[in-house]
């Protein structure tokens, strides 16, 4: 076993996390993460502290031996992926979902800003709210793409998990996937039913109510679709990398999604400013592409599960 593999075993046997070890040694969690994943080696003083903490020799820690504790070379190779603890997995999911909220919230604010232009009295307050909401939505989306990326190891490396952690994640993922499918169906229903509802409001409530409802609906259904699609992708990254799926094939085909979002926002802006095309057109194109991509992901995921 390598030093990293031994540290994983010692942490697991003693009921400790990487964060616990980092605190005991007064080092950063990133430093412990590098040791556990064989990206670095502790200094001599830290090795002595580790040996005293776990009651093992420094020679045991530094000497690689695949035969120790029944570990075969094949099993060592199988566990050679980037080790992800429960805490790191939870951190990745929380961080990624925060990004989904930013993207969804930014796009929704951008679209729903048009509600303030639906009223007959276009006052200075309504005009200010229109521009503030639109600029806020654009700023949120742009800010997302300029943030420092975290947990890149989970996205780019082969992953290794404790069996219990991975099995629990798969169960939770299956439950979440059902929720995301319901969200996508709800978004599709809103898209298809919105025109009929707008006609009803136009007849019985007037043009203003019709326009307000139309823009709110146009903000809600893309939000549901984007939220569900991006969230399913977050879970798929973990599953695919844990199964050591080559990135050159499956994952690269869907990287366009991350570029499609800002491009769509820019296309909508150009449509509004220049009237070169309908602002709805880029959103509808993105929706169709996301719908096709999501169907492919569901089919491929179902095929692998079977």
Phi, psi and omega in degrees: 000149175278172178301316180299316180295323178293321178296320177302313182296316181296319179296316181295316181295331183259007177064035182246156175253170176299324179295321178298315181295319180299320180292319180294324182269354182059047175232174181281156177296327178298323179295316178295320178301321178294320179296313184297328182259017176057035175262354180192170182234136178297155174289168186302314181299322180289323176299319179296318178298319180295317181296321179290322182295318184259357178071037177234165180274155175294331177295321177297319182293321187271336184275123178277129180207106183289345184273349183295141178053034175074011181281116178275164179297323179296317180291323177297318179295322180294330181264013186279004179288173179291116185287129180241117178279170178300320181295319180292321178296316178297321179296318178297314181296317180296316180296316182293320179293329175297322176296321177298318179297320180296311181299311182296315180296319180297313180295320180295317178298318180301315182286315186289346177301334181293346177301324183289348177263005183274346186272147184296318177274096182275076185286171178298324180295314180296320178296319179295318178297322178302307183291322179297316181293317180296314180295321178298316179298315179296318182297321180297316180294314180297319181299322179301316184283348179256000178286153175292128183282134177246164177057036179294334179298321180294327181281331191248343186256160166291136188251149175231134182232159163292144185303318182295319180296315183290320179295321178295320179297318181296322178295316179294323180297319179297319178295317179294323182298322177297320179295319181292325177295319177298320178298318180293321177296318179298319178298319179294320178297316179298317179300314184285328185269348187296322182296319178294320179293322177298318179297319178298314181293325179298321182285317190255345183233347177105170184295321182298311179298322178298314181293319180298312179300319182300314180290323178296316178298321180290343175271328186284312187292322174294324179300316179297317181295312182294316180302311182294315183296314180293322180294321177294324178295322179302313179293323182295326179301314180296313182298312183295317181287330175290329177272005178061038177290129180299134181285338184294340181256282190295311190284322184296335182294339185248010178291340180299337183301320184291328177278333183294328182295305178295326178297320179296317178300315180296319180296321177295317178300314180298320179297321180290317186285317188259346185059025180290331176205168179291135178300338179288331188303309179299324181293317179295321178297314178298318179301314180298318179295317179295322180296316178295316180298317180297319178299319178297317180298317180297317180295315181293319179295319178297321179295321179290322180295326180284000000 
